[in-house]
Amino acid sequence: MYQKKIPDENLCPFEYAISLFKGKWDIRIICLLAHNETIRYSRFKDYLPEISDTALSGVLRKLTSHQIISRRVSHEIPAHVEYRLSEKGRKAVPILQNLCRWSADVCQLKDTHRLLYCDDCKYGQMK
């Protein structure tokens, strides 16, 4: 079983932050939740059609365990699960938006790299 070389409690604050957002899907999911108050599990697949169920549930579990997002199970029949940004997650959004703004300024990406929901984002607009 994999064991981290440096435990989370020994990371500097910057390393800890990077560890939370370094996955391929982490920031994309946070961005989606920043633009939508809540998203049901099945709707993530509409926004991110290329994500596998295994990857999606793993990222949602990770972000939930770090209290970046919160998970709510409805008591309706049939039951459904909704996700939203937690207070901790909402505090990260302006930082990620600034990083996106900086990246759009310094990188020369083609429009083909844009994601479906990027058209609604005022922070990552390509020049």
Phi, psi and omega in degrees: 000142182292134174235133179295143177287324178238116179297152181308322183290347179259359179282148171289162183304322180293317179298321178298314180299314180297322180296331179287330189243014187276346182289159181302325188254346188305304184291326178297319179291319177297318178298316178299317180290333176291332180266347180228131182301313176223153176222132174284154181310311185295333180288335176302324181293333176291320180280326184235071187297337183274355180281138178278160177299322180297314180295316181299311181294326178294315180293316179297321178295316179298311182294327176290317181294331177270006177060032174277323176234161175241152184241134178229127177260127180284158177256021178275168173246119355285150179291150174220161182246133177241147178239148176212161175289139173278178176300317178300318179293319179296327178292335180281336186302312180299327178293315179293325177294319177296321177296319177296316179299314179299314181298318179297327180287322188260343183258148178251069180273147176277158179300339180293343179275353182287147178265163184307318184274358179294333180298333180273353186264122180279350185273328185255023182299129179284148181269000000 
